[in-house]
Structure formats: structure tokens, C-alpha cells
Amino acid sequence: MAFDFKIVPDWWPVCQNADCPQSADCLRFVACQNMPMTLSVWPCVMSGAMNGGSCSYFARNEKVRLARGFNNMFARVKSRDDSFAMRRELTSYLGSIGTYYRCKSGERLLNPEQQQWILRLFSQHGYTEGLEFDEYIDSYNFERTL
């Protein structure tokens, strides 16, 4: 199946370095190869990112199961104290109250590591039954790496 460049976030750098030994497996390189010819400006990882045969901006070209939203999970929380404590811990883990709300509503997708962390948090507070995110999507993991 062809790679659809429309799914690449506009802040996510691509890479043009065909000489990189990791290019065949790199999502940044694949994305660059599938950019529309009409684009004239896009963020790009420079060749100086290569260090000793590896690149610190390497992104594996594989689909992962991302989660969208955890409103349904949070609806199971019965204790107001748990709700407050869990929201505080999630906000700290995700970095800000804005990011917390974007993740909770499904505006921002959660990668597998974030999903596991959230499931552990719910479990630590005694919520173990029926823990599923609102929706799951198989897609590429475009993480902020800059």
C-alpha cells in the first residue's frame, strides 16, 4: 500500500539522506520520498544528524496501534479523590493540562508506551476491569523528537 503524505504532521521533519544506512527502514526518509512535488518548504533533518552510522532522529517505518481518547475509561472512576489524583498524575506524565485534555478527548493520539503507563495508573488505583481506550488506530507513530 502506498504511503499517504497527508498523514504527516506539518511540524514533523522528514529526511532526504539517501546515503544513510538506516534510510530503508526510516519513516522520515519514506515520508520525504512521498512528498508532493508542489511543496516547497518542509522541516528536514540535516545530514549532520548522522553520528557513527546511526541517526538520533531515526523513526522506524512501521505501523503501531495508537489509542484515541480515554473518556470512557475515566467514566469508570467512582471516587472523586481517585479522579483528582489520577488527573494530577496524568497531567504530570503528559507534560501539561492542555496535553492531558487533548489526549483525554482524543485530539492527540497515545503511543503504546503512553497507553501502558495510563493502564498501569488505572490499575494502581484499583481500576482493572474493562480498561479500553475510546478508539484504536493502526498508524505511524509521529512523535515529537526535536
C-alpha positions, 0 to 999 in steps of 0.5 A: 500500500502506498504511503499517504503524505497527508498523514504527516504532521506539518511540524514533523521533519522528514529526511532526504539522506539517501546515503544513510544506512538506516534510510530503508527502514526510516519513516522520515526518509519514506515520508520525504520520498512521498512528498508532493512535488508542489511543496516547497518548504518542509522541516528536514533533518540535516545530514549532520544528524548522522553520528557513527552510522546511526541517526538520533532522529531515526523513526522506524517505518512501521505501523503501531496501534495508537489509542484515541481518547480515554473518556470512557475509561475515566467514566469508570472512576467512582471516587472523586479523590481517585479522579483528582489524583489520577488527573494530577498524575496524568497531567504530570506524565503528559507534560501539561493540562492542555496535553492531558485534555487533548489526549483525554478527548482524543485530539492527540493520539497515545503511543503504546508506551503512553497507553501502558503507563495510563493502564498501569495508573488505572490499575494502581488505583484499583481500576482493572476491569474493562480498561479500553481506550475510546478508539484504536488506530493502526498508524505511524507513530509521529512523535515529537523528537526535536 
